[in-house]
Amino acid sequence: MAGLDPEERVRFLNLLAELGQNSIVILSTHIVEDVTELCSRVAIIDRGRIRLEDDPQAAVTRMHGRIWRRVVSRDELPRHQERYAVLSTKLLAGRTVVRSGGKVAVRPAGSWANSGTSSVAFS
């Protein structure tokens, strides 16, 4: 849905929701909000294999406590990439926001915050 202005995006999402009432619609996206709002079921496919099939909100809830967020300097980023399973990075006001995830008994060492469901991304 790249390139749509906000009004057209809403119109397109409403059209998908309407079509999905009587048909199966295959939606390929990593935008969790779209999935949780539009879909009654979600499948996560990795290298051609279904890794998860569930209700979208249940899938997001499962990720709670498994995705961590930390803001680091650019110089610290390589060390984090060596030590943790880095899911994504983005620049925020000159600093790097690192999202790390995986099954861990305790959260990664240091000053990490639970990323919460709003920053979960299916990728």
Phi and psi restraints in degrees (value plus and minus 20) as a CYANA .aco file:
   2 ALA   PHI     -87.0   -47.0
   2 ALA   PSI     124.1   164.1
   3 GLY   PHI      66.4   106.4
   3 GLY   PSI     -21.0    19.0
   4 LEU   PHI    -108.9   -68.9
   4 LEU   PSI     118.0   158.0
   5 ASP   PHI     -92.9   -52.9
   5 ASP   PSI     142.9   182.9
   6 PRO   PHI     -73.6   -33.6
   6 PRO   PSI     -60.0   -20.0
   7 GLU   PHI     -86.6   -46.6
   7 GLU   PSI     -64.0   -24.0
   8 GLU   PHI     -87.8   -47.8
   8 GLU   PSI     -54.8   -14.8
   9 ARG   PHI     -81.7   -41.7
   9 ARG   PSI     -65.7   -25.7
  10 VAL   PHI     -82.3   -42.3
  10 VAL   PSI     -63.3   -23.3
  11 ARG   PHI     -80.8   -40.8
  11 ARG   PSI     -63.1   -23.1
  12 PHE   PHI     -85.3   -45.3
  12 PHE   PSI     -63.5   -23.5
  13 LEU   PHI     -83.5   -43.5
  13 LEU   PSI     -59.0   -19.0
  14 ASN   PHI     -83.8   -43.8
  14 ASN   PSI     -60.0   -20.0
  15 LEU   PHI     -82.8   -42.8
  15 LEU   PSI     -64.4   -24.4
  16 LEU   PHI     -80.9   -40.9
  16 LEU   PSI     -63.2   -23.2
  17 ALA   PHI     -82.2   -42.2
  17 ALA   PSI     -61.4   -21.4
  18 GLU   PHI     -85.5   -45.5
  18 GLU   PSI     -64.4   -24.4
  19 LEU   PHI     -82.0   -42.0
  19 LEU   PSI     -56.6   -16.6
  20 GLY   PHI     -91.4   -51.4
  20 GLY   PSI     -30.5     9.5
  21 GLN   PHI     -89.7   -49.7
  21 GLN   PSI     -51.3   -11.3
  22 ASN   PHI    -141.5  -101.5
  22 ASN   PSI     -18.5    21.5
  23 SER   PHI    -164.1  -124.1
  23 SER   PSI     144.8   184.8
  24 ILE   PHI    -109.7   -69.7
  24 ILE   PSI     106.5   146.5
  25 VAL   PHI    -135.7   -95.7
  25 VAL   PSI     105.9   145.9
  26 ILE   PHI    -114.1   -74.1
  26 ILE   PSI      99.1   139.1
  27 LEU   PHI    -138.4   -98.4
  27 LEU   PSI     101.0   141.0
  28 SER   PHI    -125.1   -85.1
  28 SER   PSI      88.7   128.7
  29 THR   PHI    -176.3  -136.3
  29 THR   PSI     139.9   179.9
  30 HIS   PHI    -131.5   -91.5
  30 HIS   PSI     -16.7    23.3
  31 ILE   PHI    -105.3   -65.3
  31 ILE   PSI      84.5   124.5
  32 VAL   PHI     -81.0   -41.0
  32 VAL   PSI     -58.1   -18.1
  33 GLU   PHI     -80.4   -40.4
  33 GLU   PSI     -59.8   -19.8
  34 ASP   PHI     -83.7   -43.7
  34 ASP   PSI     -62.5   -22.5
  35 VAL   PHI     -85.1   -45.1
  35 VAL   PSI     -67.8   -27.8
  36 THR   PHI     -88.8   -48.8
  36 THR   PSI     -49.0    -9.0
  37 GLU   PHI    -103.2   -63.2
  37 GLU   PSI     -52.0   -12.0
  38 LEU   PHI    -119.7   -79.7
  38 LEU   PSI     -51.1   -11.1
  39 CYS   PHI    -126.4   -86.4
  39 CYS   PSI     120.3   160.3
  40 SER   PHI    -110.6   -70.6
  40 SER   PSI     -41.5    -1.5
  41 ARG   PHI    -157.9  -117.9
  41 ARG   PSI     130.9   170.9
  42 VAL   PHI    -156.1  -116.1
  42 VAL   PSI     122.9   162.9
  43 ALA   PHI    -145.1  -105.1
  43 ALA   PSI     113.1   153.1
  44 ILE   PHI    -125.5   -85.5
  44 ILE   PSI     101.0   141.0
  45 ILE   PHI    -132.8   -92.8
  45 ILE   PSI     108.8   148.8
  46 ASP   PHI    -147.3  -107.3
  46 ASP   PSI      98.0   138.0
  47 ARG   PHI      32.0    72.0
  47 ARG   PSI      22.4    62.4
  48 GLY   PHI      62.6   102.6
  48 GLY   PSI     -19.7    20.3
  49 ARG   PHI    -133.8   -93.8
  49 ARG   PSI     116.1   156.1
  50 ILE   PHI     -94.5   -54.5
  50 ILE   PSI      97.3   137.3
  51 ARG   PHI    -114.5   -74.5
  51 ARG   PSI     -45.9    -5.9
  52 LEU   PHI    -175.4  -135.4
  52 LEU   PSI     117.3   157.3
  53 GLU   PHI    -156.9  -116.9
  53 GLU   PSI     101.1   141.1
  54 ASP   PHI    -186.2  -146.2
  54 ASP   PSI     156.9   196.9
  55 ASP   PHI     -87.6   -47.6
  55 ASP   PSI     115.3   155.3
  56 PRO   PHI     -76.0   -36.0
  56 PRO   PSI     -64.4   -24.4
  57 GLN   PHI     -86.4   -46.4
  57 GLN   PSI     -56.5   -16.5
  58 ALA   PHI     -84.0   -44.0
  58 ALA   PSI     -59.1   -19.1
  59 ALA   PHI     -83.5   -43.5
  59 ALA   PSI     -62.2   -22.2
  60 VAL   PHI     -86.0   -46.0
  60 VAL   PSI     -61.9   -21.9
  61 THR   PHI     -81.7   -41.7
  61 THR   PSI     -57.1   -17.1
  62 ARG   PHI     -79.8   -39.8
  62 ARG   PSI     -48.1    -8.1
  63 MET   PHI     -99.3   -59.3
  63 MET   PSI     -34.2     5.8
  64 HIS   PHI     -78.6   -38.6
  64 HIS   PSI     110.3   150.3
  65 GLY   PHI      62.9   102.9
  65 GLY   PSI     -17.5    22.5
  66 ARG   PHI    -138.2   -98.2
  66 ARG   PSI     -24.3    15.7
  67 ILE   PHI    -144.3  -104.3
  67 ILE   PSI     109.4   149.4
  68 TRP   PHI    -143.0  -103.0
  68 TRP   PSI     130.2   170.2
  69 ARG   PHI    -145.8  -105.8
  69 ARG   PSI     117.9   157.9
  70 ARG   PHI    -169.1  -129.1
  70 ARG   PSI     122.0   162.0
  71 VAL   PHI    -119.5   -79.5
  71 VAL   PSI     105.6   145.6
  72 VAL   PHI    -152.7  -112.7
  72 VAL   PSI     145.9   185.9
  73 SER   PHI     -99.8   -59.8
  73 SER   PSI     142.5   182.5
  74 ARG   PHI     -78.8   -38.8
  74 ARG   PSI     -55.3   -15.3
  75 ASP   PHI     -86.0   -46.0
  75 ASP   PSI     -50.0   -10.0
  76 GLU   PHI    -100.6   -60.6
  76 GLU   PSI     -38.6     1.4
  77 LEU   PHI     -77.1   -37.1
  77 LEU   PSI     -67.8   -27.8
  78 PRO   PHI     -77.7   -37.7
  78 PRO   PSI     -57.4   -17.4
  79 ARG   PHI     -83.9   -43.9
  79 ARG   PSI     -60.5   -20.5
  80 HIS   PHI     -87.4   -47.4
  80 HIS   PSI     -57.7   -17.7
  81 GLN   PHI     -86.7   -46.7
  81 GLN   PSI     -49.1    -9.1
  82 GLU   PHI     -95.5   -55.5
  82 GLU   PSI     -57.1   -17.1
  83 ARG   PHI    -109.5   -69.5
  83 ARG   PSI     -50.1   -10.1
  84 TYR   PHI    -146.8  -106.8
  84 TYR   PSI     138.8   178.8
  85 ALA   PHI     -99.9   -59.9
  85 ALA   PSI      73.0   113.0
  86 VAL   PHI     -98.7   -58.7
  86 VAL   PSI     100.4   140.4
  87 LEU   PHI    -105.3   -65.3
  87 LEU   PSI     -58.7   -18.7
  88 SER   PHI    -183.2  -143.2
  88 SER   PSI     141.8   181.8
  89 THR   PHI    -158.3  -118.3
  89 THR   PSI     132.3   172.3
  90 LYS   PHI    -174.2  -134.2
  90 LYS   PSI     131.8   171.8
  91 LEU   PHI    -103.8   -63.8
  91 LEU   PSI     117.9   157.9
  92 LEU   PHI    -161.7  -121.7
  92 LEU   PSI      86.6   126.6
  93 ALA   PHI      33.7    73.7
  93 ALA   PSI      24.4    64.4
  94 GLY   PHI      62.6   102.6
  94 GLY   PSI     -23.7    16.3
  95 ARG   PHI    -133.6   -93.6
  95 ARG   PSI     145.1   185.1
  96 THR   PHI    -126.5   -86.5
  96 THR   PSI     104.9   144.9
  97 VAL   PHI    -111.4   -71.4
  97 VAL   PSI     101.3   141.3
  98 VAL   PHI    -128.2   -88.2
  98 VAL   PSI     109.6   149.6
  99 ARG   PHI    -130.1   -90.1
  99 ARG   PSI     106.9   146.9
 100 SER   PHI    -145.7  -105.7
 100 SER   PSI     129.6   169.6
 101 GLY   PHI    -172.7  -132.7
 101 GLY   PSI     152.3   192.3
 102 GLY   PHI     118.3   158.3
 102 GLY   PSI     151.4   191.4
 103 LYS   PHI     -97.6   -57.6
 103 LYS   PSI      93.2   133.2
 104 VAL   PHI    -153.7  -113.7
 104 VAL   PSI     123.2   163.2
 105 ALA   PHI     -87.4   -47.4
 105 ALA   PSI     -57.2   -17.2
 106 VAL   PHI    -153.4  -113.4
 106 VAL   PSI     141.3   181.3
 107 ARG   PHI     -88.0   -48.0
 107 ARG   PSI     136.4   176.4
 108 PRO   PHI     -76.0   -36.0
 108 PRO   PSI     129.1   169.1
 109 ALA   PHI     -82.1   -42.1
 109 ALA   PSI     129.1   169.1
 110 GLY   PHI      84.8   124.8
 110 GLY   PSI    -186.7  -146.7
 111 SER   PHI    -112.5   -72.5
 111 SER   PSI      58.4    98.4
 112 TRP   PHI    -126.8   -86.8
 112 TRP   PSI     131.6   171.6
 113 ALA   PHI    -140.1  -100.1
 113 ALA   PSI     125.1   165.1
 114 ASN   PHI     -81.9   -41.9
 114 ASN   PSI     108.7   148.7
 115 SER   PHI     -92.3   -52.3
 115 SER   PSI     -40.8    -0.8
 116 GLY   PHI      51.9    91.9
 116 GLY   PSI     151.6   191.6
 117 THR   PHI     -97.4   -57.4
 117 THR   PSI     -39.7     0.3
 118 SER   PHI     -89.0   -49.0
 118 SER   PSI     -41.7    -1.7
 119 SER   PHI    -127.0   -87.0
 119 SER   PSI     -12.0    28.0
 120 VAL   PHI     -88.5   -48.5
 120 VAL   PSI     117.0   157.0
 121 ALA   PHI    -152.8  -112.8
 121 ALA   PSI     110.2   150.2
 122 PHE   PHI    -100.3   -60.3
 122 PHE   PSI     102.2   142.2
